[in-house]
């Protein structure tokens, strides 16, 4: 008969939840001090730990870097063989250890204290070397590990504390989704945060035509630009209308004199527009709702002046859905 391991899984999760509850209750002014010091650091944040705590340190470093706080993971074993030279006096050092007595960390602690490098200790034991040596002491609760020996609850607590520091840093530095986008240009998240300005066509790529131009000449521009749309301007370079290839076909079916007709007799007046800072996903939604394939893009300074054109194909090619 096969064993059901769900009970074991629930026990593990319950122990980790208990650890997180303890962590939540243990937060104090030291946490605020750590956030403030990290936020005003003009150099880099160095994180270090041994074993499973080292893996957590590496993850926290990656999270800090992803929100614009330059951070690096330092190998504890390599630090005693030359890598201590990567730490400068302007850096902040964060050491993570459940016991606070890990041998590999002791040389780093001594180096930090001797060179007056700000040391933040994430540790669970007050009588430990790391706790006593730290300038800012982030005391994590002592927890019960799953299976009795394997670091599980303790690393979950360390990870949660690192995430709490990172999100608090975001709030303190007013780091928003557009800042995040700059550091995450690839992947689905970066695509979702792209703005209209990021992907719109500009300059000579925009198929501008004067509203008094004959359609015979306008069609040449439509063919050259290969966008299936014309943006109509008046003599003051203000946008007055838009012409799509679909409109041209429909007009041609009803009128035999298309080529001699002026652009302003064929165009749709007051085309639908969007501001350059809007999310591209919003532009796609607008196109779907209005059943159109192109948008005129404007700057807040002048809604009547087209500075770009956004085509639905460009949005889809950017993996925005």
Secondary structure, DSSP 8 states (H G I E B T S, - for coil): -----HHHHHHHHHHHHHHHHHHHHH--HHHHHHHHHHHT-SS-EEEEESTHHHHHHHHHHHHHHHTT--EEE--HHHHTTTGGGG--TTSEEEEEESSS--HHHHHHHHHHHHTT-EEEEEES-TTSHHHHH-SEEEE------GGGTSSSHHHHHHHHHHHHHHHHHHHHHT--HHHHHHH--SHHHHHHT-BHHHH-B-GGGS-EEETTSBHHHHHHHHHHHTSSEEEEE-TTS-EEEEEEHHHHHHHHHH-S-GGGSBHHHHSEES--EEETTSBHHHHHHHHHHHT-SEEEEEETTEEEEEEEEEEHHHHHHTT--
